[in-house]
Amino acid sequence: MIRLLLLILSGFVIYSVVSGILNSIKSQRPESQSNEGEPMVEDPQCGTYLPLSDAIKATIHGRQHYFCSKKCLKEYKKSQEK
């Protein structure tokens, strides 16, 4: 009976230690850059909405624009040259 209790207790201790280590590793990882409640912006090239912090910012003809990728930025600049 005592062996069973010691086995259960040691299992709980091992579980607690492993769980604590995993939680500390998880909390050290950078979270997604998109925060809840963050303003969304629209890519003028493809129409995709994305969080402001994830957007690629560019000033074109004196106006600030936000893009989802460098590809969309290049295509937009190309279309504005025409």
N, C-alpha and C positions, 0 to 999 in steps of 0.2 A: 504494500500500500504506500509506504514512504517512497519507494522507488518511482512509483507512478506519479506522485505529487512532485518529486524532484524533476522528473522528466518533463512534466507539464510546465513547471516553473522555469526550467532552463529553455524550453521551447519559446515561452513568452519573452524571456530576456533576449534571446537571439532575434526573435521577430521585432522587438522594440528597437534594438540596435540597428538592424538592417533597414527598417522603416525610417528611422531617424537619419541615417546616412543618405538614403534615396531622396528624402524630402529636402535635405540641405543641398544636394546636387541639383535637384529640380529648381529650387529657389535661386540658385546662382546662374542659371541659364537666362539669357536675355529673352524677355517676352516679345511677342509680336509688337511691331512698332505702331500698329493701329490701336489706339486707345478708345475705349468706349466713350461716346459723346464727342469725339473729335470731328471737326468739320470735314465734310466730303467735298471734293472738287471734281469737275468733269474734264476729261481729256477732250480738247476741241477736235482732234483728228478722228478718233474712233468712238467717242461718246461714252467711254468707260468711266464710271465713278470710282474714286479711290480716296483713302484718307490723305489729308494734306501732308502729313509727315512722310508718306510713301511716295509722293509725287516728285517728278523731276520738274524743277522750276526753270522757266526761261522768259526773258523779256524780249518781246518781238514787237517792233514798231511802237515802243513806249508802253506797251501793255504787258502785264504779268500773265503768263499762261502756265498751266500745269499739265504734265504728260505722264502717262502710265509707263512709257518706255522710251529709250533713245530712238528706237525705230519710228515711233509715232512723232517724236520731235523732229527728226530729219524729214519725214514725209510732209509734216505741216509746214516746215520752212520752205521745202521745195514747192508746195502748192501756193505759198504766199508770194513767191518770186514771179509767178506768171502774171 
